[in-house]
Amino acid sequence: MPPPTLPRTEPPASAPARHAAVPQGRWSRSLHLGRLAGELLAGAVATGAGQLARGERPSWAGSVLTPGNAQRLTERLAQMRGAVMKLGQLMSMEGQDVLPAPFAELLARLRDQAYAMPATQLADVLEREYGQGWHQRFRHFSFAPIAAASIGQVHRAETHEGEVLALKIQYPGVRASIDSDVDNLGLLLRMPGLTPPGVALDTLLAPLRAQLQAETDYAAEARAATDYRDRLGDMPELFVPRVNTAHSTAHILAMDFAPGQALATLMQPGVPQSQRDRVATALCRLAVREFFDMRLVQTDPNFGNYLYDADTGRIGLLDFGAAQAVSDARVAQLRELGRALRQAHRARTHEAALAVGLVHASDTPAQQTAVVNLLLTVGEPLRTQGPYDFGASTLVKEVFQQGQEQFLASGYGQPPPADVMLLQRKFMGTFLLCARLGARVDLGEVFGSALDEDAR
């Protein structure tokens, strides 16, 4: 009997250029964040001193939100991975139109670039999950990761039966460090100038903690991906890879390999407007179908969760750790809110917002009015006849400015329910994707009958 065939490995040149072991343990990770706080403070002091030397009046916020500090923040979060990097990804998505451009551009690297585990740490994880002789499972395993993100990194493998798989391998210690990471992040983000004014950190960090707990449960994600694939059915523009249970474990999720490039490549110069419009429209249709028909929403619209296959024009949907079921009651409430926004009906919008939990009876009249004003602004694309030009729109900046003005004038009322916050993030995140793509989408047609008075 011949000896088992060892898997071929690709040269490390195809892997990300940077490797660093994932720091494990509460104290190790707290030390990294402490160093980051010191680095940001030192950078801010140096910038302020330079402003004084030039005869300028130093601004603390302007000293913190600098390209140098953005570089320090990005590098440290990319090394740590886990909860801290996830927050950096959220900042890069949701702060692109309100943070200084160089700061936002550097943070954007966190959407698809982390440090990869060194081969020794990767091998330890594989042996822990698959056991000794794990390499005999595969005809070919590439030690060069396809992608390295906040929770894990992805590797290409081929089974002896010829199946090509993408293995999402969770970083060691990430799940155990979530609570301490989020607590330490709260301390870090309270540094003056690091977080834009008006952002309620507790409201931001609570769903982040819950989402990370869900995203590190690979068994739950495998079930959600299979359920989602079944509910999605046949949509020619989209596809969901199948889960391979034989090669999945508690910390490795194996799925069919999905060809394609990062969706962000469509932002590059020279990409036809029609192509960007078609992709953005497909993602908006998907959001509507998820909520109103499938009742299962993937609530993390990060660029890294999509692949675009230029050969077929299809979009691959990759990550279901943040999938959330939606109740019939919630669908009915948000359908009513959508109708009110489409009509720009203030009283109806207010009643719908109360039912959903976006405003509460205990909020002050000024707080309730400010939320309704904000919702009516957000509803602008629904009221536009024909395609809405996200590339030319200033809607994101207007929403941020209104939110900031509300905070300064009357403060925020009670936060909405956790599920509503995630659904809000899905729809606003999809709009942000459209804006990043500079797309034109006919949202009136996309929502179509979903908001009709007789919709069920």
VOPAGU-2260 file (C-alpha; in pm, 1 decimal, decimal comma):
REM VOPAGU-2260
SITE   aa  ch    i         X         Y         Z
SITE  MET   A    0       0,0       0,0       0,0
SITE  PRO   A    1     158,0     332,8    -102,7
SITE  PRO   A    2     208,3     601,4     161,9
SITE  PRO   A    3     -59,8     872,8     178,1
SITE  THR   A    4     -11,2    1160,6     -60,1
SITE  LEU   A    5      86,3    1479,7     119,2
SITE  PRO   A    6     -91,9    1795,3      10,2
SITE  ARG   A    7      90,7    2019,6    -232,5
SITE  THR   A    8     139,1    2373,3    -106,0
SITE  GLU   A    9     158,3    2696,6    -300,8
SITE  PRO   A   10     458,2    2925,0    -258,0
SITE  PRO   A   11     408,7    3188,3       9,3
SITE  ALA   A   12     446,8    3464,7    -249,3
SITE  SER   A   13      73,3    3450,2    -316,1
SITE  ALA   A   14     -10,1    3503,5      51,3
SITE  PRO   A   15     -59,7    3842,4     216,6
SITE  ALA   A   16     281,2    4004,2     265,1
SITE  ARG   A   17     234,3    4048,8     640,7
SITE  HIS   A   18     219,5    3772,5     900,6
SITE  ALA   A   19     178,2    3802,1    1276,0
SITE  ALA   A   20      63,1    3561,5    1543,1
SITE  VAL   A   21    -282,1    3640,3    1679,9
SITE  PRO   A   22    -235,1    3774,4    2034,7
SITE  GLN   A   23    -424,3    3551,8    2278,4
SITE  GLY   A   24    -538,0    3606,1    2632,5
SITE  ARG   A   25    -694,7    3904,5    2805,6
SITE  TRP   A   26    -368,8    4061,2    2922,1
SITE  SER   A   27    -188,8    4019,9    2591,9
SITE  ARG   A   28    -471,1    4185,1    2400,8
SITE  SER   A   29    -516,1    4458,3    2662,6
SITE  LEU   A   30    -145,5    4534,4    2628,3
SITE  HIS   A   31    -183,6    4581,1    2252,0
SITE  LEU   A   32    -475,5    4821,5    2301,5
SITE  GLY   A   33    -281,7    5009,2    2571,4
SITE  ARG   A   34       6,1    5051,7    2330,9
SITE  LEU   A   35    -235,9    5175,3    2067,2
SITE  ALA   A   36    -378,0    5436,6    2304,3
SITE  GLY   A   37     -25,2    5555,4    2382,6
SITE  GLU   A   38      65,1    5568,9    2012,2
SITE  LEU   A   39    -246,1    5770,5    1927,8
SITE  LEU   A   40    -182,7    6010,2    2215,0
SITE  ALA   A   41     181,2    6058,0    2114,0
SITE  GLY   A   42      77,6    6118,4    1753,3
SITE  ALA   A   43    -182,3    6373,6    1861,5
SITE  VAL   A   44      66,3    6559,2    2084,9
SITE  ALA   A   45     325,1    6569,5    1805,1
SITE  THR   A   46      68,9    6702,7    1558,1
SITE  GLY   A   47     -51,2    6966,7    1805,9
SITE  ALA   A   48     306,4    7076,8    1874,4
SITE  GLY   A   49     364,4    7115,4    1501,7
SITE  GLN   A   50      52,2    7328,7    1472,0
SITE  LEU   A   51     172,4    7553,6    1753,5
SITE  ALA   A   52     514,7    7586,6    1592,8
SITE  ARG   A   53     346,6    7707,4    1273,7
SITE  GLY   A   54     146,9    7962,4    1466,6
SITE  GLU   A   55    -177,3    7766,6    1428,4
SITE  ARG   A   56    -433,0    7701,9    1699,5
SITE  PRO   A   57    -419,3    7328,1    1777,1
SITE  SER   A   58    -739,9    7126,6    1756,8
SITE  TRP   A   59    -757,1    6805,8    1962,2
SITE  ALA   A   60    -992,6    6636,1    1715,3
SITE  GLY   A   61    -778,9    6753,2    1425,3
SITE  SER   A   62    -469,0    6621,7    1602,0
SITE  VAL   A   63    -618,8    6275,5    1657,2
SITE  LEU   A   64    -785,3    6219,7    1317,8
SITE  THR   A   65    -463,3    6245,5    1117,9
SITE  PRO   A   66    -318,2    6015,6     849,9
SITE  GLY   A   67     -38,1    5920,3    1089,4
SITE  ASN   A   68    -279,3    5811,7    1359,9
SITE  ALA   A   69    -497,1    5636,7    1103,5
SITE  GLN   A   70    -191,7    5436,4     998,7
SITE  ARG   A   71    -118,0    5346,7    1361,9
SITE  LEU   A   72    -480,5    5251,5    1427,9
SITE  THR   A   73    -509,9    5043,2    1111,2
SITE  GLU   A   74    -185,7    4854,1    1169,4
SITE  ARG   A   75    -261,6    4770,0    1532,0
SITE  LEU   A   76    -619,9    4658,6    1462,1
SITE  ALA   A   77    -504,5    4447,1    1167,9
SITE  GLN   A   78    -252,4    4272,6    1393,1
SITE  MET   A   79    -499,9    4207,3    1674,5
SITE  ARG   A   80    -796,3    4095,8    1462,1
SITE  GLY   A   81   -1112,8    3993,5    1648,3
SITE  ALA   A   82   -1350,9    4250,0    1799,1
SITE  VAL   A   83   -1114,9    4544,6    1764,7
SITE  MET   A   84   -1065,1    4489,5    1392,8
SITE  LYS   A   85   -1439,0    4438,8    1344,0
SITE  LEU   A   86   -1503,5    4781,1    1490,7
SITE  GLY   A   87   -1242,4    4929,0    1257,1
SITE  GLN   A   88   -1429,2    4774,6     964,2
SITE  LEU   A   89   -1752,4    4934,4    1084,2
SITE  MET   A   90   -1577,6    5270,2    1115,6
SITE  SER   A   91   -1441,8    5236,3     762,6
SITE  MET   A   92   -1785,9    5162,2     617,9
SITE  GLU   A   93   -2000,0    5401,0     817,0
SITE  GLY   A   94   -1751,8    5683,6     861,1
SITE  GLN   A   95   -1627,4    5722,3     504,9
SITE  ASP   A   96   -1835,7    6031,4     439,6
SITE  VAL   A   97   -1779,2    6197,6     776,9
SITE  LEU   A   98   -1418,7    6115,7     872,5
SITE  PRO   A   99   -1128,3    6304,6     711,7
SITE  ALA   A  100   -1058,7    6146,0     371,6
SITE  PRO   A  101    -702,1    6018,3     445,1
SITE  PHE   A  102    -821,0    5869,2     775,0
SITE  ALA   A  103   -1115,9    5692,6     609,4
SITE  GLU   A  104    -904,0    5567,5     319,5
SITE  LEU   A  105    -649,1    5405,9     551,1
SITE  LEU   A  106    -920,6    5247,3     766,0
SITE  ALA   A  107   -1078,8    5106,9     448,2
SITE  ARG   A  108    -785,9    4864,2     427,4
SITE  LEU   A  109    -938,0    4678,7     721,2
SITE  ARG   A  110   -1229,1    4565,3     506,7
SITE  ASP   A  111   -1019,7    4293,7     345,7
SITE  GLN   A  112    -666,3    4313,8     483,7
SITE  ALA   A  113    -549,2    4169,0     811,8
SITE  TYR   A  114    -224,0    4013,4     916,3
SITE  ALA   A  115    -226,8    3641,2     839,9
SITE  MET   A  116    -133,5    3379,0    1096,7
SITE  PRO   A  117     219,6    3247,9    1055,6
SITE  ALA   A  118     237,0    2891,7     922,3
SITE  THR   A  119     326,1    2747,4    1263,2
SITE  GLN   A  120      18,3    2894,0    1432,2
SITE  LEU   A  121    -200,7    2790,1    1137,4
SITE  ALA   A  122     -68,1    2433,5    1155,2
SITE  ASP   A  123    -142,3    2423,0    1529,7
SITE  VAL   A  124    -503,8    2526,1    1464,8
SITE  LEU   A  125    -546,1    2267,9    1187,6
SITE  GLU   A  126    -406,0    1989,7    1404,0
SITE  ARG   A  127    -625,7    2089,2    1697,3
SITE  GLU   A  128    -938,2    2083,5    1476,5
SITE  TYR   A  129    -864,6    1789,9    1244,8
SITE  GLY   A  130    -618,9    1590,9    1455,1
SITE  GLN   A  131    -273,7    1459,0    1374,8
SITE  GLY   A  132    -220,2    1378,5    1009,6
SITE  TRP   A  133    -479,2    1641,4     912,0
SITE  HIS   A  134    -303,9    1693,8     577,9
SITE  GLN   A  135    -414,8    1347,4     465,5
SITE  ARG   A  136    -768,5    1484,4     431,0
SITE  PHE   A  137    -671,4    1683,7     124,1
SITE  ARG   A  138    -509,1    1627,3    -209,0
SITE  HIS   A  139    -400,3    1989,7    -202,1
SITE  PHE   A  140    -397,8    2254,6      68,7
SITE  SER   A  141    -272,5    2608,9      14,6
SITE  PHE   A  142     -96,2    2762,2     312,6
SITE  ALA   A  143    -127,9    3100,1     140,2
SITE  PRO   A  144    -460,8    3245,1     257,8
SITE  ILE   A  145    -708,0    3378,2       4,7
SITE  ALA   A  146    -823,8    3637,5     256,5
SITE  ALA   A  147    -750,2    3738,0     613,7
SITE  ALA   A  148   -1024,3    3920,1     803,0
SITE  SER   A  149   -1132,9    3999,6    1158,1
SITE  ILE   A  150   -1254,1    3656,9    1276,2
SITE  GLY   A  151   -1057,3    3417,9    1059,2
SITE  GLN   A  152    -869,3    3361,8     736,9
SITE  VAL   A  153    -968,5    3162,2     430,4
SITE  HIS   A  154    -765,4    2889,2     257,1
SITE  ARG   A  155    -821,5    2696,7     -63,4
SITE  ALA   A  156    -818,7    2318,1     -41,7
SITE  GLU   A  157    -897,5    2028,9    -275,1
SITE  THR   A  158   -1026,9    1694,9    -150,1
SITE  HIS   A  159    -921,4    1355,8    -284,3
SITE  GLU   A  160   -1263,9    1341,2    -452,8
SITE  GLY   A  161   -1184,5    1656,6    -650,5
SITE  GLU   A  162   -1402,1    1900,8    -454,5
SITE  VAL   A  163   -1252,3    2250,2    -430,2
SITE  LEU   A  164   -1325,6    2409,2     -93,6
SITE  ALA   A  165   -1280,0    2738,4      84,8
SITE  LEU   A  166   -1189,4    2675,5     450,0
SITE  LYS   A  167   -1267,1    2963,2     685,4
SITE  ILE   A  168   -1034,0    2903,6     979,5
SITE  GLN   A  169   -1107,7    3093,6    1298,9
SITE  TYR   A  170    -821,4    3267,6    1475,0
SITE  PRO   A  171    -730,1    3103,6    1806,3
SITE  GLY   A  172    -866,8    3273,5    2116,0
SITE  VAL   A  173   -1090,3    3519,7    1928,6
SITE  ARG   A  174   -1418,4    3396,6    2077,7
SITE  ALA   A  175   -1284,7    3392,6    2433,6
SITE  SER   A  176   -1151,9    3749,1    2400,5
SITE  ILE   A  177   -1473,2    3916,4    2277,4
SITE  ASP   A  178   -1596,5    4053,7    2609,6
SITE  SER   A  179   -1261,2    4193,0    2721,3
SITE  ASP   A  180   -1192,6    4334,1    2373,8
SITE  VAL   A  181   -1524,6    4519,5    2363,6
SITE  ASP   A  182   -1476,3    4654,9    2717,2
SITE  ASN   A  183   -1127,5    4778,7    2631,7
SITE  LEU   A  184   -1252,3    4927,9    2306,2
SITE  GLY   A  185   -1503,6    5134,4    2500,6
SITE  LEU   A  186   -1219,5    5283,8    2702,2
SITE  LEU   A  187   -1007,7    5350,5    2393,5
SITE  LEU   A  188   -1286,3    5512,3    2192,6
SITE  ARG   A  189   -1361,7    5756,9    2470,8
SITE  MET   A  190   -1039,3    5935,8    2386,8
SITE  PRO   A  191   -1149,5    6286,5    2279,6
SITE  GLY   A  192   -1150,5    6328,1    1904,5
SITE  LEU   A  193   -1127,1    5959,4    1814,4
SITE  THR   A  194   -1501,4    5906,2    1775,2
SITE  PRO   A  195   -1712,7    6165,2    1589,9
SITE  PRO   A  196   -1933,6    6375,9    1820,5
SITE  GLY   A  197   -2281,5    6239,6    1877,6
SITE  VAL   A  198   -2191,4    5871,1    1854,7
SITE  ALA   A  199   -2337,5    5676,8    2150,1
SITE  LEU   A  200   -2061,4    5426,7    2222,2
SITE  ASP   A  201   -2269,0    5196,8    2443,1
SITE  THR   A  202   -2531,8    5175,2    2169,5
SITE  LEU   A  203   -2261,4    5094,9    1914,0
SITE  LEU   A  204   -2069,6    4839,4    2119,6
SITE  ALA   A  205   -2360,9    4631,8    2253,7
SITE  PRO   A  206   -2468,6    4494,8    1913,0
SITE  LEU   A  207   -2102,1    4456,4    1817,6
SITE  ARG   A  208   -2053,3    4225,8    2116,7
SITE  ALA   A  209   -2362,0    4020,5    2025,9
SITE  GLN   A  210   -2268,6    4004,2    1658,6
SITE  LEU   A  211   -1918,7    3880,6    1733,7
SITE  GLN   A  212   -2054,9    3609,9    1960,9
SITE  ALA   A  213   -2276,9    3497,0    1673,3
SITE  GLU   A  214   -2005,4    3522,0    1408,1
SITE  THR   A  215   -1765,1    3301,3    1601,5
SITE  ASP   A  216   -2025,0    3021,3    1626,2
SITE  TYR   A  217   -1938,0    2839,7    1305,3
SITE  ALA   A  218   -2191,2    2560,5    1365,1
SITE  ALA   A  219   -2471,3    2820,2    1377,7
SITE  GLU   A  220   -2329,7    2992,4    1069,8
SITE  ALA   A  221   -2327,9    2664,5     876,6
SITE  ARG   A  222   -2696,5    2614,4     958,4
SITE  ALA   A  223   -2777,0    2973,6     864,4
SITE  ALA   A  224   -2590,1    2946,8     533,0
SITE  THR   A  225   -2778,5    2629,2     438,7
SITE  ASP   A  226   -3113,1    2780,5     542,3
SITE  TYR   A  227   -3036,2    3101,2     354,4
SITE  ARG   A  228   -2938,8    2912,1      39,8
SITE  ASP   A  229   -3264,8    2715,7      51,4
SITE  ARG   A  230   -3478,3    3026,2     105,3
SITE  LEU   A  231   -3300,9    3231,8    -161,5
SITE  GLY   A  232   -3385,5    2983,2    -432,6
SITE  ASP   A  233   -3311,5    3079,2    -790,9
SITE  MET   A  234   -3176,7    3431,4    -837,6
SITE  PRO   A  235   -2955,6    3432,7   -1150,0
SITE  GLU   A  236   -2743,1    3725,7   -1031,0
SITE  LEU   A  237   -2656,9    3564,8    -696,1
SITE  PHE   A  238   -2521,0    3241,1    -557,6
SITE  VAL   A  239   -2449,0    3094,7    -214,3
SITE  PRO   A  240   -2176,7    2828,0    -183,6
SITE  ARG   A  241   -2278,7    2497,5     -25,1
SITE  VAL   A  242   -2154,0    2402,9     321,9
SITE  ASN   A  243   -1934,1    2093,2     335,9
SITE  THR   A  244   -2012,1    1936,3     673,0
SITE  ALA   A  245   -1750,3    1660,0     637,5
SITE  HIS   A  246   -1465,4    1911,7     662,0
SITE  SER   A  247   -1631,3    2161,2     900,9
SITE  THR   A  248   -1557,5    2176,2    1273,3
SITE  ALA   A  249   -1634,1    2410,9    1560,9
SITE  HIS   A  250   -1365,3    2650,9    1434,7
SITE  ILE   A  251   -1340,5    2565,4    1062,3
SITE  LEU   A  252   -1623,3    2629,3     817,6
SITE  ALA   A  253   -1580,6    2448,0     485,4
SITE  MET   A  254   -1779,6    2564,0     182,4
SITE  ASP   A  255   -1761,2    2521,1    -192,7
SITE  PHE   A  256   -1494,6    2746,9    -339,5
SITE  ALA   A  257   -1652,7    3057,1    -496,2
SITE  PRO   A  258   -1469,9    3222,2    -786,1
SITE  GLY   A  259   -1453,4    3597,3    -819,6
SITE  GLN   A  260   -1292,8    3919,7    -707,5
SITE  ALA   A  261   -1362,6    4154,9    -420,4
SITE  LEU   A  262   -1665,3    4373,3    -485,8
SITE  ALA   A  263   -1448,6    4678,7    -419,7
SITE  THR   A  264   -1279,1    4620,9    -756,7
SITE  LEU   A  265   -1593,9    4764,8    -915,9
SITE  MET   A  266   -1502,0    5099,8    -761,8
SITE  GLN   A  267   -1191,8    5126,1    -979,0
SITE  PRO   A  268   -1177,4    5374,7   -1269,0
SITE  GLY   A  269   -1293,8    5236,0   -1600,1
SITE  VAL   A  270   -1567,3    5009,4   -1466,8
SITE  PRO   A  271   -1877,5    5082,4   -1679,2
SITE  GLN   A  272   -2158,0    5269,0   -1505,1
SITE  SER   A  273   -2405,8    5007,3   -1625,6
SITE  GLN   A  274   -2208,4    4731,6   -1452,4
SITE  ARG   A  275   -2199,4    4917,6   -1121,4
SITE  ASP   A  276   -2570,4    4997,6   -1152,5
SITE  ARG   A  277   -2656,9    4632,7   -1218,4
SITE  VAL   A  278   -2459,5    4503,2    -919,1
SITE  ALA   A  279   -2598,1    4767,4    -682,4
SITE  THR   A  280   -2953,2    4701,5    -801,6
SITE  ALA   A  281   -2906,6    4328,7    -742,2
SITE  LEU   A  282   -2787,8    4394,5    -384,8
SITE  CYS   A  283   -3085,7    4622,5    -317,9
SITE  ARG   A  284   -3323,4    4358,7    -456,5
SITE  LEU   A  285   -3155,4    4105,8    -232,0
SITE  ALA   A  286   -3206,6    4322,3      78,9
SITE  VAL   A  287   -3575,9    4360,9      -4,1
SITE  ARG   A  288   -3618,8    3991,0     -72,5
SITE  GLU   A  289   -3432,9    3889,6     243,9
SITE  PHE   A  290   -3658,3    4099,6     461,1
SITE  PHE   A  291   -4000,2    4082,1     299,9
SITE  ASP   A  292   -3993,7    3732,8     145,8
SITE  MET   A  293   -3718,1    3516,2     296,3
SITE  ARG   A  294   -3753,6    3659,1     648,0
SITE  LEU   A  295   -3382,2    3586,3     697,1
SITE  VAL   A  296   -3144,9    3884,4     670,6
SITE  GLN   A  297   -2765,8    3882,3     647,3
SITE  THR   A  298   -2716,2    4197,6     853,8
SITE  ASP   A  299   -2346,0    4265,9     780,4
SITE  PRO   A  300   -2321,4    4434,9     437,6
SITE  ASN   A  301   -1940,9    4457,7     443,5
SITE  PHE   A  302   -1769,7    4469,6     103,8
SITE  GLY   A  303   -1570,9    4163,2     205,4
SITE  ASN   A  304   -1887,3    3952,9     227,0
SITE  TYR   A  305   -1941,0    3964,6    -149,2
SITE  LEU   A  306   -1747,8    3837,6    -449,7
SITE  TYR   A  307   -1804,7    3948,0    -808,4
SITE  ASP   A  308   -1745,0    3688,6   -1079,7
SITE  ALA   A  309   -1669,4    3889,1   -1394,5
SITE  ASP   A  310   -1700,3    3578,5   -1614,8
SITE  THR   A  311   -2063,2    3514,8   -1518,8
SITE  GLY   A  312   -2165,5    3853,7   -1377,2
SITE  ARG   A  313   -2284,5    3681,0   -1059,6
SITE  ILE   A  314   -2234,2    3795,2    -700,5
SITE  GLY   A  315   -2123,6    3539,7    -444,3
SITE  LEU   A  316   -2265,1    3573,4     -91,8
SITE  LEU   A  317   -2010,6    3449,2     157,3
SITE  ASP   A  318   -2070,1    3524,8     524,3
SITE  PHE   A  319   -2374,5    3429,0     730,3
SITE  GLY   A  320   -2247,8    3473,6    1083,3
SITE  ALA   A  321   -2472,8    3778,7    1121,3
SITE  ALA   A  322   -2786,2    3621,3     968,0
SITE  GLN   A  323   -3100,8    3715,5    1157,9
SITE  ALA   A  324   -3453,8    3576,2    1132,8
SITE  VAL   A  325   -3731,3    3835,8    1106,7
SITE  SER   A  326   -4076,7    3799,2    1259,9
SITE  ASP   A  327   -4399,4    3862,3    1070,6
SITE  ALA   A  328   -4483,1    4139,3    1318,0
SITE  ARG   A  329   -4154,1    4319,9    1249,9
SITE  VAL   A  330   -4207,2    4293,0     875,0
SITE  ALA   A  331   -4552,0    4447,2     907,3
SITE  GLN   A  332   -4417,8    4732,5    1121,5
SITE  LEU   A  333   -4132,5    4819,5     887,8
SITE  ARG   A  334   -4355,5    4786,4     581,5
SITE  GLU   A  335   -4579,4    5052,1     733,0
SITE  LEU   A  336   -4275,4    5271,6     802,4
SITE  GLY   A  337   -4162,7    5231,3     440,9
SITE  ARG   A  338   -4506,4    5336,7     314,7
SITE  ALA   A  339   -4503,1    5644,1     536,7
SITE  LEU   A  340   -4155,4    5743,3     417,2
SITE  ARG   A  341   -4250,9    5692,1      54,5
SITE  GLN   A  342   -4539,8    5932,4     105,7
SITE  ALA   A  343   -4332,7    6172,1     323,1
SITE  HIS   A  344   -4626,2    6158,2     565,8
SITE  ARG   A  345   -4500,4    6301,9     893,6
SITE  ALA   A  346   -4776,8    6182,8    1129,1
SITE  ARG   A  347   -4779,2    5834,3     978,8
SITE  THR   A  348   -4397,9    5816,6    1000,1
SITE  HIS   A  349   -4414,3    5912,9    1366,9
SITE  GLU   A  350   -4670,7    5642,0    1448,1
SITE  ALA   A  351   -4471,2    5380,5    1256,6
SITE  ALA   A  352   -4148,8    5482,1    1430,9
SITE  LEU   A  353   -4320,4    5439,4    1769,3
SITE  ALA   A  354   -4440,4    5091,3    1672,3
SITE  VAL   A  355   -4093,4    4984,6    1555,3
SITE  GLY   A  356   -3914,7    5131,2    1856,1
SITE  LEU   A  357   -3712,6    5395,7    1672,8
SITE  VAL   A  358   -3874,1    5648,6    1905,2
SITE  HIS   A  359   -4032,5    5591,4    2245,8
SITE  ALA   A  360   -4314,9    5761,0    2430,7
SITE  SER   A  361   -4066,6    5846,1    2706,2
SITE  ASP   A  362   -3844,2    6042,4    2464,8
SITE  THR   A  363   -3885,4    6418,0    2475,1
SITE  PRO   A  364   -4093,7    6582,3    2200,0
SITE  ALA   A  365   -3773,7    6737,2    2059,6
SITE  GLN   A  366   -3604,0    6397,2    2044,5
SITE  GLN   A  367   -3903,3    6238,5    1872,7
SITE  THR   A  368   -3927,1    6520,3    1618,7
SITE  ALA   A  369   -3555,8    6493,5    1539,6
SITE  VAL   A  370   -3583,5    6117,4    1472,7
SITE  VAL   A  371   -3883,5    6167,5    1244,9
SITE  ASN   A  372   -3695,8    6438,4    1053,9
SITE  LEU   A  373   -3402,0    6201,6    1016,1
SITE  LEU   A  374   -3624,2    5919,5     890,0
SITE  LEU   A  375   -3788,7    6147,2     634,4
SITE  THR   A  376   -3444,0    6243,8     507,4
SITE  VAL   A  377   -3340,6    5878,2     480,8
SITE  GLY   A  378   -3657,9    5809,7     281,3
SITE  GLU   A  379   -3553,2    6041,9      -1,3
SITE  PRO   A  380   -3448,1    5759,3    -240,1
SITE  LEU   A  381   -3790,8    5593,9    -202,9
SITE  ARG   A  382   -3960,5    5912,9    -319,9
SITE  THR   A  383   -3738,6    5966,5    -624,2
SITE  GLN   A  384   -3895,8    5900,9    -961,6
SITE  GLY   A  385   -3668,2    5677,0   -1166,1
SITE  PRO   A  386   -3306,9    5589,4   -1073,5
SITE  TYR   A  387   -3163,1    5751,2    -762,3
SITE  ASP   A  388   -2803,6    5865,0    -821,1
SITE  PHE   A  389   -2616,1    5754,3    -510,0
SITE  GLY   A  390   -2287,4    5878,4    -654,0
SITE  ALA   A  391   -2410,2    6237,0    -675,6
SITE  SER   A  392   -2613,4    6227,6    -354,2
SITE  THR   A  393   -2507,6    6395,9     -29,2
SITE  LEU   A  394   -2761,1    6193,7     168,9
SITE  VAL   A  395   -2506,8    6020,9     396,8
SITE  LYS   A  396   -2351,7    6352,8     502,3
SITE  GLU   A  397   -2694,5    6504,5     557,2
SITE  VAL   A  398   -2798,9    6215,5     779,5
SITE  PHE   A  399   -2478,8    6241,3     982,0
SITE  GLN   A  400   -2515,5    6617,1    1021,2
SITE  GLN   A  401   -2876,7    6581,6    1135,1
SITE  GLY   A  402   -2775,1    6316,1    1385,5
SITE  GLN   A  403   -2496,7    6535,7    1519,4
SITE  GLU   A  404   -2729,6    6835,7    1546,8
SITE  GLN   A  405   -2982,7    6623,5    1734,4
SITE  PHE   A  406   -2718,3    6509,4    1980,5
SITE  LEU   A  407   -2602,0    6864,5    2046,7
SITE  ALA   A  408   -2953,5    7010,6    2068,1
SITE  SER   A  409   -3163,6    6751,9    2250,1
SITE  GLY   A  410   -2956,4    6438,9    2291,6
SITE  TYR   A  411   -3065,1    6090,1    2195,7
SITE  GLY   A  412   -3362,2    5909,2    2343,3
SITE  GLN   A  413   -3380,6    5539,3    2419,6
SITE  PRO   A  414   -3203,8    5316,7    2166,3
SITE  PRO   A  415   -3413,9    5096,3    1935,7
SITE  PRO   A  416   -3441,4    4719,9    1994,6
SITE  ALA   A  417   -3128,3    4522,7    1906,2
SITE  ASP   A  418   -3289,6    4348,2    1608,8
SITE  VAL   A  419   -3403,7    4681,6    1466,3
SITE  MET   A  420   -3051,8    4821,2    1496,9
SITE  LEU   A  421   -2916,8    4530,2    1291,2
SITE  LEU   A  422   -3189,6    4561,7    1027,8
SITE  GLN   A  423   -3126,1    4936,7    1012,9
SITE  ARG   A  424   -2759,9    4861,2     957,9
SITE  LYS   A  425   -2845,9    4623,3     673,1
SITE  PHE   A  426   -3048,7    4876,6     478,0
SITE  MET   A  427   -2823,3    5172,2     550,2
SITE  GLY   A  428   -2518,2    4957,4     477,3
SITE  THR   A  429   -2665,3    4854,7     142,9
SITE  PHE   A  430   -2723,3    5220,6      60,0
SITE  LEU   A  431   -2361,3    5291,7     155,6
SITE  LEU   A  432   -2245,9    5017,7     -81,2
SITE  CYS   A  433   -2447,9    5184,6    -355,5
SITE  ALA   A  434   -2284,6    5517,3    -272,0
SITE  ARG   A  435   -1933,9    5366,1    -275,4
SITE  LEU   A  436   -2009,8    5216,0    -615,5
SITE  GLY   A  437   -2147,3    5548,7    -741,2
SITE  ALA   A  438   -2450,8    5355,9    -862,5
SITE  ARG   A  439   -2791,7    5461,2    -991,7
SITE  VAL   A  440   -3077,0    5246,5    -861,2
SITE  ASP   A  441   -3452,4    5277,2    -911,4
SITE  LEU   A  442   -3555,0    5201,2    -554,2
SITE  GLY   A  443   -3919,7    5268,6    -625,1
SITE  GLU   A  444   -3914,3    4978,0    -867,7
SITE  VAL   A  445   -3691,2    4763,6    -645,3
SITE  PHE   A  446   -3926,0    4790,0    -347,7
SITE  GLY   A  447   -4220,1    4755,6    -585,9
SITE  SER   A  448   -4515,3    4571,6    -437,4
SITE  ALA   A  449   -4336,0    4510,1    -106,7
SITE  LEU   A  450   -4470,5    4844,4      18,0
SITE  ASP   A  451   -4812,7    4830,8    -147,2
SITE  GLU   A  452   -5109,7    4872,0      82,1
SITE  ASP   A  453   -5235,1    4520,2       4,9
SITE  ALA   A  454   -4895,6    4348,9      52,2
SITE  ARG   A  455   -4904,0    4051,9     285,4
